[in-house]
């Protein structure tokens, strides 16, 4: 007989995932039973506890009027870094543009210098600390990019640290190679593109330390053609494409993402109707990052247009030294207020949408029967409190594979 690992009962609601006839499939006064780390059943408390008695569970959690939601899937972060760039935040508030900071040797290039100087142990301690915070805020799956090395040795070091973090932390970590994150000070974009293709990608593929290949397709960084070369080379090495697209200007990164069959196109602050149509036709998930818009003082991406076209979107934190928030709850609040998403739409974007952006719809993002039981219990009667109680962590308890990994730390 299969052992009943965990039962969460008497929740005010359990959000399963996107619905067919409604924004959410959800149950009121509900319970969820977990066997072998996966959802065995979810539904009204009486029905579930009749089939799966509370006294038989290794872990029995009385949700006592709380809301139960899928663990968040943060599908875009740069969570491995060193150094402090808080002064740049103040500079931006004073009117300095991010591109100006980058041109002066700040921004990404400043973090690159700090990462190159840091030891592996320092980098690992940094990223584990960030993962602890993410977990406490309900994130159970996170993507982490390299890209603060910009040379083969440091990019490989970063990816190895990302791997080690994933092996030692409850949060599932998805590694992305992003050697084409910026152009090092000692070279130009064409020459550095060649180095990414000829040196970094073969080494990354040889060690098998990344799943995706991302590129910053942006004015004064990597052109559409340079980005295409990197992504096509990544495909040859077995790495699935992702694209930073249309963040500061509309350059063509979204169209490129559609052309190469990327899993996601991210940022999209300046994407237009043609871009939305191309992404939808190609099955590319738009990843929208409202925290970045807030940090830059920029207009938000047009989430309403993506949704009204009938497509999926993901919402993620873009946690990095230029967007310093590990909280998916805060990203969801910004998605509602800044991008006009409903709480239900934003919650789905931060769970199932994130899983789509990482090719993990069979592993994360919903609480359907048979899925891994990655659960966040919200200390409030409804999922609406996640964005409603903005600026406060509403997550009280987190289960990973049905096992409590975070309790009472709100």
C-alpha positions in Angstrom: 0.0 0.0 0.0 1.3 3.5 -0.9 2.2 5.5 2.2 0.3 8.7 2.8 3.1 11.2 3.2 1.2 14.4 3.9 -2.3 15.7 4.1 -3.2 19.4 4.2 -6.9 19.8 5.3 -9.6 22.4 6.0 -8.0 25.0 3.7 -10.3 27.9 2.9 -9.3 27.2 -0.7 -6.9 25.1 -2.7 -5.8 26.6 -6.1 -5.0 23.7 -8.4 -4.0 25.6 -11.5 -5.5 27.2 -14.6 -9.1 26.3 -15.2 -11.0 25.5 -18.4 -14.2 27.5 -17.8 -12.8 29.9 -15.2 -9.4 31.6 -14.6 -8.6 29.1 -11.7 -9.5 25.6 -10.9 -10.0 25.8 -7.2 -11.8 24.1 -4.3 -13.2 25.7 -1.2 -13.0 24.1 2.3 -10.5 21.7 0.7 -7.8 19.2 1.3 -4.8 17.8 -0.6 -3.3 14.3 -0.1 0.3 13.5 -1.0 1.8 10.0 -1.6 5.3 9.4 -2.8 5.9 13.1 -3.1 3.1 13.6 -5.6 -0.5 14.9 -5.4 -2.7 11.8 -4.8 -6.0 13.7 -4.6 -7.3 17.2 -4.1 -10.9 18.3 -3.4 -13.4 19.0 -0.6 -12.0 18.2 2.8 -14.6 15.6 3.7 -14.1 13.6 0.5 -10.3 13.6 0.7 -10.1 12.8 4.4 -12.6 9.9 4.0 -10.3 8.3 1.5 -7.0 9.5 3.1 -7.5 9.6 6.9 -5.6 12.3 8.6 -4.3 9.9 11.3 -2.5 7.9 8.6 -0.4 10.8 7.3 3.2 11.2 8.3 2.6 15.0 8.2 -0.9 16.3 8.9 -1.3 20.0 8.5 -4.5 21.8 9.5 -4.7 24.7 7.1 -7.4 26.3 9.3 -8.9 28.7 6.9 -5.7 29.4 4.9 -5.3 29.4 1.1 -3.2 26.7 -0.5 -1.5 27.4 -3.9 1.2 25.8 -6.1 4.7 26.7 -5.2 5.9 29.7 -7.3 8.1 29.0 -10.4 10.5 31.9 -10.8 11.5 31.5 -14.4 14.0 34.4 -14.8 16.7 35.3 -12.3 20.4 36.2 -12.1 20.6 35.1 -8.5 24.3 34.2 -8.5 26.4 37.3 -8.1 28.8 39.1 -5.8 29.3 42.8 -4.8 26.9 45.6 -4.0 25.3 48.0 -6.5 22.9 49.9 -4.2 24.6 53.1 -5.1 23.5 52.6 -8.7 19.9 52.4 -7.5 20.4 55.8 -5.9 22.0 57.1 -9.2 19.0 56.0 -11.2 16.7 57.8 -8.8 18.8 60.8 -9.5 18.1 60.6 -13.2 21.1 58.5 -14.6 20.0 56.0 -17.2 21.0 52.3 -16.9 22.8 52.5 -20.2 24.9 55.4 -19.0 25.9 53.5 -15.9 26.9 50.5 -18.0 28.9 52.7 -20.4 30.8 54.1 -17.4 31.9 50.5 -16.4 29.0 49.9 -13.9 26.0 47.7 -14.2 26.7 44.2 -15.4 30.4 44.9 -15.9 30.8 45.9 -12.3 29.2 42.7 -11.1 31.5 40.8 -13.5 34.6 42.2 -11.7 33.2 41.2 -8.3 32.3 37.7 -9.4 35.7 37.1 -11.0 37.3 38.1 -7.7 35.0 36.0 -5.5 35.8 32.4 -4.4 33.6 29.6 -5.3 32.7 29.2 -1.6 31.7 32.9 -1.4 29.5 32.6 -4.5 27.9 29.4 -3.2 27.1 31.1 0.2 25.6 34.0 -1.6 23.3 32.0 -3.8 22.2 29.7 -1.0 21.2 32.7 1.1 19.1 34.0 -1.8 17.5 30.6 -2.3 16.6 30.5 1.4 14.8 33.8 1.0 13.0 32.7 -2.1 11.9 29.5 -0.4 10.5 31.4 2.5 8.5 33.5 0.0 7.0 30.4 -1.6 9.3 29.7 -4.6 9.9 26.0 -5.1 11.5 26.1 -8.6 13.9 28.8 -9.9 15.9 29.5 -13.0 19.4 30.9 -12.4 21.6 32.3 -15.2 25.3 32.6 -15.5 26.6 35.7 -17.3 28.6 37.6 -14.7 31.8 35.8 -15.8 32.1 36.7 -19.5 35.1 34.3 -19.9 35.1 30.6 -20.2 36.7 29.9 -16.8 34.3 32.1 -14.8 31.2 31.1 -16.7 32.0 27.5 -15.9 32.7 28.3 -12.3 29.3 30.0 -12.1 27.4 27.1 -13.6 29.2 24.7 -11.3 28.2 26.7 -8.3 24.6 26.9 -9.6 24.7 23.1 -9.9 26.0 22.7 -6.4 23.3 25.0 -5.0 20.6 22.9 -6.7 22.0 19.7 -5.2 22.1 21.1 -1.7 18.9 23.1 -1.5 15.2 22.2 -1.4 14.4 24.6 -4.3 14.7 23.0 -7.7 17.3 25.1 -9.6 17.3 25.3 -13.4 20.7 26.4 -14.9 20.9 28.7 -17.9 24.1 29.7 -19.7 24.3 33.4 -20.5 27.8 34.1 -21.6 26.3 36.7 -24.0 25.1 38.9 -21.2 27.3 41.9 -21.9 30.4 42.7 -23.9 33.6 42.7 -21.8 35.6 45.9 -21.6 38.6 44.5 -23.3 36.9 43.5 -26.6 34.0 44.4 -29.0 30.7 42.6 -29.6 31.7 40.8 -32.8 34.9 39.4 -31.3 33.2 38.5 -28.1 30.4 36.7 -29.9 33.0 34.6 -31.6 34.5 33.7 -28.1 31.1 32.7 -26.8 30.5 30.5 -29.8 34.0 29.0 -30.2 35.2 28.7 -26.6 32.4 29.0 -24.0 29.6 27.0 -25.6 31.7 23.9 -26.4 33.0 23.9 -22.8 29.6 24.3 -21.3 28.2 21.5 -23.5 31.1 19.3 -22.7 30.5 19.6 -18.9 26.7 19.3 -19.3 26.1 22.1 -16.8 23.3 24.1 -18.5 19.9 23.4 -19.9 19.2 26.7 -21.7 21.2 29.3 -23.6 20.2 33.0 -23.2 21.4 36.2 -24.9 20.8 39.9 -24.2 19.5 41.1 -27.6 19.6 44.8 -27.0 20.9 48.0 -28.5 24.6 48.5 -27.7 24.9 45.0 -26.4 24.2 42.1 -28.9 22.6 42.7 -32.3 19.9 40.5 -33.7 22.4 38.8 -36.0 25.0 38.3 -33.2 22.2 36.9 -30.9 21.0 34.5 -33.6 24.5 33.2 -34.0 24.8 32.5 -30.3 21.4 30.8 -30.0 21.9 28.7 -33.1 25.3 27.6 -31.8 23.7 26.8 -28.5 21.1 24.6 -30.3 23.9 22.7 -32.0 25.2 22.0 -28.5 21.8 20.8 -27.2 20.9 24.0 -25.3 17.4 25.4 -25.7 17.2 29.1 -26.6 15.9 31.9 -24.4 16.1 35.6 -25.3 16.2 38.9 -23.4 14.1 40.9 -25.9 12.7 44.4 -26.4 13.7 45.7 -22.9 15.1 49.2 -23.7 14.2 49.5 -27.4 12.4 47.3 -29.9 15.3 45.7 -31.7 13.9 42.4 -33.0 14.6 40.0 -30.2 11.0 38.8 -30.0 10.9 38.0 -33.7 14.3 36.2 -33.2 12.9 34.2 -30.3 10.0 33.0 -32.5 12.4 32.2 -35.4 14.6 30.0 -33.4 11.9 28.3 -31.4 12.9 29.7 -28.0 11.2 28.5 -24.9 10.7 32.1 -23.7 11.2 35.7 -24.7 11.7 37.8 -21.6 11.2 41.5 -20.7 9.2 42.6 -23.8 8.6 46.2 -22.5 8.6 47.4 -26.1 7.1 44.5 -27.9 4.3 45.3 -30.3 1.3 43.5 -31.9 3.5 41.8 -34.5 5.8 40.5 -31.8 3.0 39.2 -29.8 1.5 37.4 -32.8 4.9 35.9 -33.7 5.5 34.6 -30.2 2.0 33.1 -30.0 2.3 31.4 -33.3 5.7 29.9 -32.4 4.6 28.8 -28.9 7.1 31.0 -27.2 6.2 32.0 -23.6 6.5 35.7 -22.8 8.2 36.2 -19.4 7.2 39.6 -18.0 9.3 41.1 -15.3 7.4 44.0 -13.5 10.1 44.4 -10.9 12.6 45.4 -13.6 10.2 48.1 -14.8 9.8 49.4 -11.3 13.6 49.4 -10.7 14.2 51.2 -14.0 11.3 53.7 -13.6 10.1 52.4 -17.0 6.7 51.7 -18.5 5.5 48.1 -17.8 5.1 45.4 -20.4 1.7 45.2 -21.9 0.5 42.0 -20.2 -3.1 42.8 -21.0 -2.4 42.7 -24.7 -0.7 39.3 -24.4 -3.6 37.9 -22.4 -6.3 39.4 -24.5 -4.7 37.8 -27.5 -5.4 34.5 -25.8 -1.8 33.6 -25.0 0.0 32.5 -21.8 2.4 34.7 -19.9 4.8 34.1 -17.1 5.7 36.5 -14.3 9.1 36.3 -12.7 11.3 38.4 -10.4 14.4 39.0 -12.5 16.2 39.0 -9.2 19.7 40.6 -9.8 21.8 43.4 -8.5 19.8 45.9 -10.6 16.4 44.4 -9.5 16.9 43.4 -5.9 13.8 41.4 -5.0 13.6 37.7 -4.4 9.8 37.8 -3.7 7.4 36.3 -6.3 4.6 37.7 -4.2 5.8 41.2 -4.8 6.2 40.5 -8.5 2.6 39.3 -8.6 1.4 42.4 -6.8 3.3 44.6 -9.4 1.8 42.5 -12.2 -1.7 43.3 -10.9 -1.1 47.0 -10.3 1.4 47.9 -13.0 0.4 45.4 -15.8 -3.4 45.3 -15.1 -3.5 41.6 -14.5 -6.2 40.1 -12.2 -4.9 38.3 -9.1 -5.9 35.0 -10.7 -4.1 35.7 -13.9 -1.0 36.9 -12.1 -1.0 33.8 -9.8 -1.2 31.5 -12.8 1.6 33.4 -14.5 3.8 33.0 -11.5 3.2 29.2 -11.3 2.0 27.4 -14.4 3.3 30.2 -16.7 6.7 30.0 -15.1 6.7 26.2 -15.6 5.8 26.8 -19.3 8.8 29.1 -19.6 11.1 26.4 -18.3 9.6 23.4 -20.2 8.4 22.0 -16.8 4.7 21.8 -17.0 5.0 18.1 -16.0 7.1 19.0 -13.0 5.9 22.2 -11.5 3.3 25.0 -11.5 0.0 23.1 -10.7 -1.4 20.9 -8.0 -3.1 18.4 -10.3 -3.2 14.7 -9.5 0.1 13.1 -10.2 2.1 16.4 -10.1 5.0 16.9 -7.5 3.4 18.3 -4.4 5.2 21.6 -4.3 2.9 23.7 -2.2 2.7 27.1 -0.6 0.3 27.7 2.3 -0.8 31.4 2.5 -1.6 32.8 5.8 -4.9 34.3 4.5 -8.2 33.0 3.3 -7.7 33.6 -0.4 -4.9 33.7 -3.1 -6.0 37.3 -3.7 -4.1 38.2 -0.5 -0.8 37.5 -2.2 -1.0 40.8 -4.2 -3.5 42.5 -1.9 -1.1 42.3 1.1 1.8 43.7 -1.1 5.2 44.2 0.5 4.5 41.5 3.1 5.3 37.8 2.7 2.0 36.0 3.1 3.5 32.5 2.7 3.5 30.7 6.0 4.4 27.1 5.1 6.1 25.5 2.1 6.1 21.8 1.1 8.6 20.4 -1.4 7.5 17.0 -2.7 5.0 17.0 0.1 7.7 17.4 2.8 7.6 20.5 5.0 10.7 22.5 4.2 9.7 25.9 5.5 7.3 26.5 8.4 6.3 29.4 10.6 9.0 31.8 9.2 6.6 34.5 8.0 
